[in-house]
C-alpha cells in the first residue's frame, strides 16, 4: 500500500473496532443501581438524561432549560449556528464545565457524585487533537492508556493504530502528521479506555474530502458496535446522513429534536437560522 493510499483509504465494512473484552462495549460487570425510580437495567438504556439544564456565562444564559434524553447506542447530531450553545453543552456532558442549574445524569448517575468513574466512560474528540506533539502515536496512546488504567496499554495502542491504518507511522512524532492523520490519532486516544459515550466536537473541521470520508466511516463503525455518539457539526447534510437523530439549538434552546430520516436539510437550516431558508440548503 502506498503512503497516500494508507492516509486516505476508508475502513473496510467488515473490520471490527478493536476491543479489550469479549462483552458488549463498555458495560461494567459491577455496575450499581443508579437514579432513584429506575432499575439498573433501565439506567443502562439511558446514556444521558438532562432536566432543565441551564448555563449562564457573564450574565447571559448560554443554555436555557434543556430537557432531553439520549438512549444508549444512539447517534445524535447536535446542530446550530455559532454561539447556539453546542460546544458548551458538549463540555457539560464531558464533565469539563458545570451546569449553572438543572439536573444531568449519565448512565443513571448524577454528575458530580462519581465524577472520576463517570469520566472513565466518556471519550472526547475536541477541536484540537489533545496530543503531545513531540511524541509518537504509540507514546501518546500508551501514556493516555496508563492514565486511564488500561490493561496492556501498548497492545491496545497497537490494535487501534492497526484499525486506523496508522501502524506505519506509529513511531513518528505527531507534529509531522497531516490534519487528517492527527484526527485519527485523536480518535484512538478517545477510544483507548473503551468509553461508552463518545463526544465529538466538530471533528470534521479542517479535513480534506478523503479524510472526511474516512472519519465518517470510522464513526459509523463505532456506532455499529454500540457506542453512543454525540456529534457537533456545521454541515447539515453530512450530519443527517450520519446520525439517526438531530437536536437543533438556537440561542441556547432546543428548537428541533427528532429522527433524521424524517428531516431534510432545508427544514433543519430554517430552524438553525430561525427564519425562512432559501433554496440552497446544505451547511450552516
C-alpha positions in Angstrom: 0.0 0.0 0.0 1.4 3.4 -0.9 1.7 6.2 1.7 -1.1 8.2 0.1 -3.4 5.2 0.0 -2.8 4.5 3.6 -3.8 8.0 4.5 -7.0 8.1 2.6 -8.4 4.6 2.5 -11.7 4.2 4.3 -12.3 1.4 6.8 -13.4 -2.0 5.3 -17.0 -2.6 6.3 -16.3 -5.9 7.8 -13.5 -4.8 10.0 -14.4 -4.6 13.7 -13.3 -1.8 16.1 -10.7 -3.5 18.4 -11.9 -4.2 22.0 -10.1 -5.4 25.1 -13.1 -7.5 26.1 -15.4 -10.0 24.5 -18.5 -8.5 26.1 -20.7 -5.7 24.8 -18.9 -2.4 24.6 -18.1 -0.7 27.9 -20.7 -2.5 30.1 -19.1 -2.8 33.5 -19.8 -6.1 35.2 -20.3 -4.5 38.6 -22.5 -1.5 37.6 -24.6 -0.5 40.6 -28.2 0.8 40.7 -28.4 4.4 39.6 -31.1 7.0 39.6 -34.0 6.6 42.0 -37.1 5.3 40.3 -35.4 3.3 37.6 -33.8 -0.1 37.7 -30.1 -0.7 36.9 -31.2 -2.2 33.5 -33.3 0.9 32.8 -30.5 3.2 33.8 -28.2 1.5 31.3 -30.6 2.1 28.5 -30.4 5.9 29.1 -27.0 7.3 28.5 -27.9 10.9 29.0 -30.8 12.5 30.9 -31.0 16.3 31.1 -33.7 18.2 33.0 -34.0 22.0 33.0 -30.3 22.2 32.2 -29.0 25.8 32.2 -25.6 27.5 31.8 -25.0 31.2 32.5 -21.9 33.0 31.3 -21.1 36.6 32.1 -24.7 37.3 32.9 -26.1 35.7 29.7 -27.9 32.4 29.5 -25.9 30.3 27.1 -28.2 27.2 27.6 -31.8 27.6 28.7 -33.8 24.9 30.4 -32.7 22.0 28.1 -34.7 18.8 28.6 -33.7 15.7 26.6 -32.7 12.1 26.9 -30.3 10.1 24.8 -30.6 6.4 24.9 -27.7 4.1 24.8 -26.4 3.3 21.3 -28.0 6.5 19.7 -26.0 8.6 17.2 -27.1 12.2 17.7 -26.1 15.2 15.7 -26.1 18.4 17.7 -26.7 21.3 15.2 -26.8 25.0 15.4 -25.2 28.3 14.4 -22.1 29.7 16.0 -23.0 30.7 19.5 -26.0 28.5 19.8 -24.5 26.6 22.7 -23.4 23.3 21.1 -19.8 23.3 22.4 -20.9 24.5 25.8 -23.4 21.6 26.1 -20.7 19.2 24.9 -18.4 20.4 27.7 -21.1 19.9 30.3 -21.7 16.4 29.0 -18.0 15.8 29.1 -18.0 17.0 32.8 -15.5 19.7 31.9 -17.9 22.5 32.7 -20.7 22.5 35.4 -24.2 23.5 34.6 -25.5 26.6 36.4 -28.7 24.8 37.3 -30.7 21.8 36.4 -30.0 18.1 36.6 -27.8 15.9 34.5 -27.4 12.2 34.7 -25.0 9.9 32.8 -25.9 6.2 32.7 -28.4 6.8 35.6 -25.9 8.6 37.9 -25.9 12.3 38.8 -22.9 14.1 37.5 -20.6 15.3 40.2 -21.0 12.5 42.7 -18.9 9.9 40.9 -17.0 12.2 38.6 -13.9 10.1 38.1 -15.8 6.9 37.4 -18.2 8.7 35.0 -15.4 10.4 33.1 -13.9 7.0 32.6 -17.0 6.2 30.5 -16.6 9.2 28.2 -14.3 9.7 25.2 -13.8 13.2 23.9 -12.7 14.4 20.4 -12.3 18.1 20.6 -11.3 21.0 18.2 -7.6 20.1 19.0 -6.0 16.7 18.9 -5.1 16.9 22.6 -1.8 15.1 21.8 1.8 15.8 22.8 3.3 17.0 19.5 6.9 15.7 20.1 5.7 12.2 21.0 4.7 9.4 18.6 1.3 7.9 18.3 2.5 4.9 20.3 4.0 7.1 23.0 0.9 9.3 23.2 -1.6 6.4 23.3 0.4 4.4 25.8 0.6 7.5 28.1 -3.1 8.2 28.0 -3.9 4.5 28.4 -1.8 4.4 31.6 -3.7 7.5 32.9 -7.0 5.6 32.5 -5.6 2.4 33.9 -5.9 0.4 30.7 -4.5 -3.1 30.9 -1.7 -3.6 28.5 -1.9 0.0 27.1 0.9 -0.7 24.5 -1.1 -3.6 23.0 -4.3 -1.6 23.0 -2.5 1.3 21.2 -1.1 -1.1 18.6 -4.5 -2.6 18.0 -6.1 0.9 17.5 -3.4 2.1 15.2 -3.7 -1.0 13.1 -7.5 -0.4 12.9 -6.9 3.2 11.9 -4.2 2.1 9.4 -1.5 4.2 11.0 0.8 1.4 12.2 3.3 2.5 9.5 3.7 5.9 11.3 3.4 4.5 14.9 6.8 5.8 16.0 6.9 9.1 14.2 6.3 12.4 16.1 2.7 13.5 15.6 3.9 17.0 14.8 4.9 15.7 11.4 1.3 14.4 10.7 -1.4 15.9 8.4 -4.6 17.2 10.0 -6.4 14.1 8.9 -3.8 11.8 10.4 -3.8 13.8 13.7 -7.6 13.4 13.9 -7.2 9.6 13.5 -4.7 9.5 16.4 -7.1 11.7 18.4 -9.9 9.2 17.8 -7.5 6.4 19.0 -6.8 8.5 22.2 -10.5 8.9 22.8 -11.0 5.1 22.4 -8.1 3.9 24.5 -10.2 3.2 27.6 -13.2 1.9 25.6 -15.7 4.6 26.6 -19.5 4.1 26.4 -20.1 7.7 25.3 -18.2 9.4 22.5 -18.4 13.2 22.3 -17.1 14.6 19.0 -16.9 18.4 18.8 -16.7 19.4 15.1 -14.3 16.6 14.3 -14.5 17.3 10.5 -13.2 20.9 10.8 -10.1 21.4 8.6 -10.2 18.0 7.0 -9.9 17.3 3.3 -12.5 15.3 1.4 -10.7 11.9 1.7 -10.1 12.4 5.4 -13.8 13.4 5.9 -14.9 10.2 4.2 -12.5 8.1 6.3 -13.7 9.8 9.6 -17.4 9.2 8.6 -16.6 5.5 8.1 -14.9 5.3 11.5 -17.9 7.0 13.3 -20.3 4.7 11.5 -18.3 1.6 12.5 -18.1 2.8 16.2 -21.9 3.4 16.3 -22.5 0.0 14.7 -20.7 -1.6 17.6 -22.9 0.0 20.2 -21.2 3.4 21.1 -23.4 6.3 22.0 -22.2 9.2 19.9 -22.9 12.9 20.2 -21.6 14.9 17.2 -21.5 18.6 16.8 -21.1 19.7 13.2 -21.9 22.7 10.9 -22.6 20.6 7.8 -26.3 19.8 8.0 -26.4 17.4 5.0 -23.5 15.4 6.3 -25.0 15.3 9.8 -28.4 14.0 8.8 -26.8 11.3 6.7 -24.5 10.1 9.5 -26.7 10.4 12.6 -30.0 8.8 13.4 -31.3 11.8 15.4 -30.7 15.5 15.3 -31.1 18.1 18.0 -31.0 21.7 16.9 -30.1 24.5 19.3 -30.9 28.2 18.7 -29.9 30.8 21.2 -29.4 28.1 23.8 -32.8 26.4 23.4 -33.8 23.2 21.7 -35.9 24.1 18.7 -35.9 20.8 16.9 -35.4 17.2 18.1 -36.3 14.2 16.0 -35.1 11.3 13.8 -33.0 12.4 10.8 -34.9 10.1 8.4 -37.9 12.5 8.7 -35.8 15.6 8.2 -34.4 17.5 5.1 -31.6 20.0 5.0 -33.8 23.0 4.2 -36.1 22.4 7.2 -33.1 22.0 9.6 -31.4 25.1 8.2 -34.6 27.1 8.7 -34.6 26.0 12.4 -30.9 26.8 12.7 -31.4 30.3 11.4 -34.8 30.9 12.9 -36.3 32.2 9.6 -37.3 31.0 6.2 -34.4 29.4 4.4 -33.6 29.8 0.8 -33.2 27.0 -1.8 -29.5 26.3 -1.1 -29.8 24.1 2.0 -26.5 22.4 2.9 -24.1 23.6 5.5 -24.9 26.3 8.1 
